[in-house]
């Protein structure tokens, strides 16, 4: 049996970048200061030129994104316009996040899959929720915590800088106080989070994990579909193998300013039988792949994770 310690990512330790560095909290705090005085339409309008500048300057992220989209959508995915669309969507969702967390603006939620939501809520044992980096992970977790009659545990990787990690902890600690059913766990080095999540699942809790992004020194799994090969994190698959709990897919997409759709799918793994991690990956991949084909412009992954087989 795999070690439960391998069931979560092992991120790099946050660093202390320069004040003007991309990952410094200075930029977020500057935006928050301006949000107090400028109307929302101004920020929305300015998003487009600022996203263009970021697209030009963030060379590594841009090229990784184009490689992913080129493999996912041959013929159009690697175009500059496609990559720019993702940068714009990412910026707009980030602004929504700040408006919601810091200024109390409400989110207009459209829920698809009400029956699955009820079934998950009524399930007596533990369950894993697999999601991807789209929409708004943090505010989506808050919605679940508010609607759920059970606690929900979410997993986050530390931010790339100490200043940004401090800001994120402040934001999410405030959100935990507003939503008592929400519990945020940070996968920090030497934190043994895998063992803790395994215990929570065995005790009948709901745990939400991200099943698409591989960062740092992370155990990776490779899985292929329709000539496309993904690198996905092995940790969530091992958690599912070790605990034998059912696995649901939940996806978030942005419809407009402060308007989101949450899509709750039927379990792709019913649980009960302890399948191997690779077998669970074969069940998860088609669900994720279908979503990404439909909403590729909202997949906020900026590391090279997707390749396509040469014909």
C-alpha positions in Angstrom: 0.0 0.0 0.0 1.4 3.5 -0.8 2.3 5.7 2.0 -0.3 8.3 2.9 2.5 10.9 3.1 2.7 10.6 -0.7 -1.0 11.6 -1.0 -0.3 15.3 -1.1 2.0 17.6 -2.9 5.2 18.6 -1.3 5.6 22.3 -2.4 8.6 24.4 -2.4 9.2 26.7 0.6 7.9 30.3 0.0 10.6 32.8 -0.9 11.0 36.5 -0.3 11.0 38.1 -3.7 11.8 41.8 -4.4 9.1 44.4 -3.7 8.3 44.6 -7.4 8.3 40.9 -7.9 5.3 39.3 -9.6 4.5 37.2 -6.5 4.9 39.9 -3.9 1.7 40.9 -1.9 2.5 44.5 -2.7 0.5 44.3 -6.0 -2.6 42.8 -4.3 -2.5 45.4 -1.6 -2.2 48.2 -4.2 -5.2 46.8 -6.0 -7.2 46.6 -2.8 -6.3 50.3 -2.0 -7.5 51.4 -5.4 -10.7 49.3 -5.2 -11.8 51.6 -2.3 -12.0 54.6 -4.6 -12.5 53.4 -8.2 -15.8 51.9 -9.5 -15.8 48.3 -10.7 -16.2 49.1 -14.3 -12.9 50.9 -14.3 -11.1 47.8 -13.0 -12.8 45.6 -15.6 -11.8 47.9 -18.4 -8.2 48.2 -17.2 -7.9 44.4 -17.0 -7.5 44.0 -20.7 -4.4 46.2 -21.2 -2.8 45.0 -18.0 -3.4 41.4 -18.9 -1.7 42.1 -22.3 1.4 43.5 -20.5 1.5 40.6 -18.1 1.2 38.2 -21.1 4.2 39.8 -22.8 6.4 39.9 -19.6 5.6 36.5 -18.1 7.6 34.6 -20.7 7.8 31.2 -18.9 4.2 31.2 -17.9 3.1 32.3 -21.4 5.1 29.6 -23.2 4.0 26.9 -20.9 0.4 27.9 -21.3 0.7 28.0 -25.1 2.3 24.5 -25.0 -0.6 23.1 -22.9 -3.3 24.7 -25.1 -1.5 23.7 -28.3 -1.6 20.0 -27.2 -5.2 20.3 -26.0 -6.5 22.2 -29.0 -4.3 21.5 -32.0 -4.5 24.2 -34.6 -5.7 27.1 -32.4 -4.6 26.5 -28.8 -1.1 27.7 -29.3 -2.1 31.1 -30.8 -1.3 34.3 -28.9 -5.0 35.2 -28.8 -5.9 31.9 -27.0 -3.2 32.5 -24.4 -4.2 36.1 -23.9 -7.8 35.0 -23.3 -6.7 32.8 -20.4 -4.6 35.7 -18.9 -7.7 38.0 -19.1 -10.0 35.4 -17.4 -7.4 34.8 -14.7 -7.2 38.5 -14.0 -11.0 38.9 -13.9 -11.5 36.0 -11.5 -8.8 37.4 -9.3 -10.7 40.7 -9.1 -13.9 38.9 -8.3 -12.1 37.1 -5.5 -10.9 40.4 -4.0 -14.3 42.0 -4.3 -15.9 39.1 -2.5 -13.4 38.4 0.2 -12.5 42.0 1.1 -15.6 44.0 0.2 -18.4 41.5 0.8 -19.8 41.5 -2.7 -22.1 38.5 -3.2 -21.5 35.9 -5.9 -24.4 34.9 -8.2 -24.1 31.1 -8.2 -25.7 28.8 -10.8 -25.6 25.2 -9.6 -25.6 22.4 -12.1 -26.0 18.9 -10.6 -28.3 19.4 -7.6 -29.1 15.7 -7.3 -25.4 14.9 -7.0 -24.9 17.6 -4.5 -27.7 16.1 -2.3 -26.3 12.6 -2.7 -22.9 13.8 -1.6 -24.4 15.5 1.4 -26.4 12.5 2.4 -23.5 10.0 2.0 -22.7 8.6 5.4 -18.9 8.2 5.0 -16.0 10.2 3.7 -15.7 11.5 0.1 -13.1 13.1 -2.1 -13.9 16.1 -4.3 -11.6 16.5 -7.3 -11.5 19.9 -8.9 -9.2 21.8 -11.3 -7.6 25.3 -11.4 -10.6 27.1 -13.0 -13.1 29.6 -11.8 -12.5 30.6 -8.2 -11.4 27.8 -5.9 -11.5 29.8 -2.7 -15.0 31.3 -3.1 -16.3 28.0 -4.5 -15.2 26.3 -1.3 -17.0 29.0 0.7 -20.2 28.3 -1.2 -19.9 24.6 -0.5 -19.3 25.2 3.2 -22.3 27.5 3.4 -24.7 25.1 1.6 -23.3 21.9 3.1 -24.6 20.6 6.4 -21.3 18.9 6.9 -17.7 20.2 7.3 -15.6 20.4 4.2 -11.8 20.4 4.2 -9.9 22.1 1.4 -6.2 21.8 0.6 -4.0 24.7 -0.6 -0.3 24.8 -1.6 1.6 27.7 0.0 2.0 30.8 -2.2 5.3 31.5 -4.0 6.3 34.3 -1.6 6.1 34.8 2.2 4.3 38.1 1.9 1.6 36.7 -0.4 1.3 33.6 1.8 0.7 35.8 4.8 -2.0 37.7 3.0 -3.7 34.5 1.8 -3.8 33.1 5.4 -5.4 36.3 6.6 -8.0 36.2 3.9 -8.9 32.5 4.4 -8.8 32.7 8.2 -11.5 35.4 8.0 -13.4 33.2 5.6 -13.2 30.3 8.0 -14.7 32.5 10.7 -17.6 33.4 8.5 -18.2 29.8 7.4 -17.7 27.4 10.3 -18.0 24.3 8.1 -15.0 25.4 6.0 -11.5 24.1 7.1 -8.5 25.1 5.1 -5.3 23.0 5.3 -1.9 24.1 3.9 0.3 21.5 2.4 3.6 22.8 3.9 6.9 20.9 3.8 7.3 18.3 6.5 3.7 18.8 7.5 2.5 15.2 7.1 -0.8 16.5 5.6 -1.3 13.2 3.8 -1.7 11.3 7.0 -4.1 13.9 8.4 -6.3 13.9 5.2 -6.3 10.1 5.3 -7.6 10.1 8.9 -10.2 12.7 8.1 -11.6 10.6 5.2 -11.6 7.5 7.2 -13.6 9.4 9.9 -16.2 10.3 7.3 -15.2 13.8 6.4 -15.3 15.5 2.9 -12.0 16.6 1.5 -11.5 18.7 -1.6 -8.3 18.3 -3.6 -7.0 19.7 -6.9 -6.4 17.0 -9.4 -4.7 18.8 -12.3 -1.7 20.9 -11.3 1.8 19.6 -10.6 4.3 22.0 -9.0 7.7 21.6 -7.3 8.8 18.2 -6.0 5.5 16.5 -6.6 4.8 12.8 -7.2 3.4 12.7 -10.7 1.2 10.4 -12.7 1.0 10.3 -16.5 -2.3 9.5 -18.1 -3.4 9.7 -21.7 -6.6 10.2 -23.6 -7.3 10.8 -27.3 -3.6 11.2 -28.0 -3.2 13.8 -25.3 -0.9 13.0 -22.3 -1.4 14.8 -19.0 0.9 15.0 -16.0 -1.3 15.0 -12.9 -0.6 14.9 -9.2 -0.4 11.4 -7.8 -1.2 12.4 -4.3 -5.1 12.7 -4.6 -5.1 9.4 -6.5 -3.2 7.7 -3.6 -5.6 9.2 -1.1 -8.5 7.7 -3.0 -6.7 4.3 -3.2 -5.8 4.1 0.4 -9.2 5.2 1.8 -11.5 3.6 -0.8 -13.9 6.6 -0.6 -16.1 7.8 -3.5 -14.7 10.5 -5.7 -16.7 13.3 -7.1 -15.7 15.9 -9.8 -16.7 19.5 -9.1 -15.8 22.3 -11.6 -16.2 26.1 -11.4 -16.5 28.5 -14.3 -16.9 32.3 -14.5 -20.0 33.6 -16.4 -19.5 37.3 -15.8 -18.5 39.7 -13.0 -19.3 38.0 -9.7 -21.3 35.3 -11.5 -20.2 31.7 -11.5 -21.4 28.2 -12.4 -20.6 25.3 -10.2 -20.9 21.9 -12.0 -21.3 18.9 -9.7 -20.8 15.6 -11.5 -21.7 12.0 -10.7 -19.0 10.1 -8.9 -16.3 8.9 -11.3 -15.3 6.4 -8.7 -18.0 4.9 -6.4 -15.6 3.8 -3.7 -16.0 0.6 -1.7 -13.5 -1.3 -3.8 -9.9 -0.1 -3.3 -8.8 0.5 -6.9 -5.1 1.2 -7.6 -4.2 4.9 -8.1 -3.5 4.3 -11.8 -7.0 2.8 -12.2 -8.6 5.8 -10.5 -6.5 8.1 -12.8 -8.1 6.4 -15.8 -11.5 7.2 -14.4 -10.7 10.8 -13.4 -8.9 11.8 -16.7 -11.9 11.6 -19.1 -14.0 13.8 -16.7 -11.3 16.4 -16.4 -10.4 16.3 -20.2 -14.0 16.8 -21.2 -14.3 19.9 -18.9 -11.0 21.4 -20.2 -12.1 21.0 -23.8 -15.3 22.9 -23.0 -13.7 25.6 -20.8 -10.0 25.7 -21.9 -9.9 29.5 -21.5 -10.5 29.2 -17.8 -7.8 26.6 -17.0 -5.3 28.6 -15.0 -2.3 26.3 -15.1 1.0 28.0 -16.1 3.3 25.0 -16.0 4.0 22.6 -18.9 1.7 19.6 -18.2 0.2 18.5 -21.5 1.7 17.0 -24.6 0.2 15.4 -27.7 1.5 12.3 -29.4 3.1 12.9 -32.8 1.2 11.4 -35.7 
